[in-house]
Amino acid sequence: MSRLDIKSPSKAETVVENLYRDVERRIAASPPGLCPVDMSLSFLRLCHAQSCGKCVPCRVGLTQLGNLMEDVMKHHSHHEHPGYH
C-alpha cells in the first residue's frame, strides 16, 4: 500500500495562486467589450511587480513580453517583429 504524501504549497505557489484568483475575479467583473490584450498586459505588469527579479525569465522575459504587448496595444506590431520566431 502506498503512503499518502501531503505537501503544503510554498510561498511562491501561494502568491501565484492568489494572482490567478485575482485575475479570474477581474475577468468575471469586467464589462463586455474589454480588450483581452489590455487585461493580459495588466496581469503581466502585476506579475512583473511581484517578481523578485533573480531569474532570467522574470527579469528579462517579462520585460520583453510587456514591450511586445505594448506594441500590440499601440498597433505598432507586425509579424516580422524581432521578438517573434
N, C-alpha and C positions, 0 to 999 in steps of 0.2 A: 504494500500500500504506500502511495507517495505522500509526502508531507505537504501540508498547506503552507505556502510561503506568502506571507502578507508583508507588503512593503509600503511604507508611508512615503508620500510624494516629497521630493526635495523642494527647497525654497524656490529654485528656478522653475520647476514644473508648476508649482502653485501660482507663481506670478504669471506665467504664460497662460495657464488655465483661466485665471481671472481676466487677463486681457481678452481672450476669446469670448468669455461670457459678456464682457463689456461691449464688444463689437456686435455680438448677437442682439443685445438689448438695443443698441443704436440702430441696427438694421430694422428690427421689429417696430421701433418707434419712428422711423424716418418716413417723411411724407412721400407719396408716389411721385415718381419723376426725378428723384435724387440720383445724381450721377454715380455709378458704381466705382468708376476710376477715382473720383474725388473721395469717396468713402475709403477706398483702399489706400490712397495716399495719406489720409488722416491716420489710419491704423498703422501704416508704415512709420509715420513720424512719431507716433506714440511708442512703437517698439524701439525706434532709434533712441528716443529719450530715456527709455528704461534700460537700455543696454549698457553694460559696463565698458564695452569697447576693447576688451582684451583680445578677442579673437578676430581674425581677418574677416569672416563672413559678416559679422556685426559691424565692425569698424569701417570696412571699405564697401562691402556688398550692399548694406542698407543705404549708404550714401549714394552709390551708383544707381541702385534701383529707384531711389527717390528722385534723382535727377532725370532718369528716363520717364518716370511717371509725370513729372512736372512738364517735360517736353510734350507729352501726350496731351496734358491739360491745356497747354498753350498752343496746340495744333502745330508744333514745330517738329514733330517726329515723322520719320519715314522709314521704310523697310531697310534701307542701306545704312542705318544708324550704326556707328562703330560698336555699340554695345550689343547689337543683335548678331546672332550666329545662325 
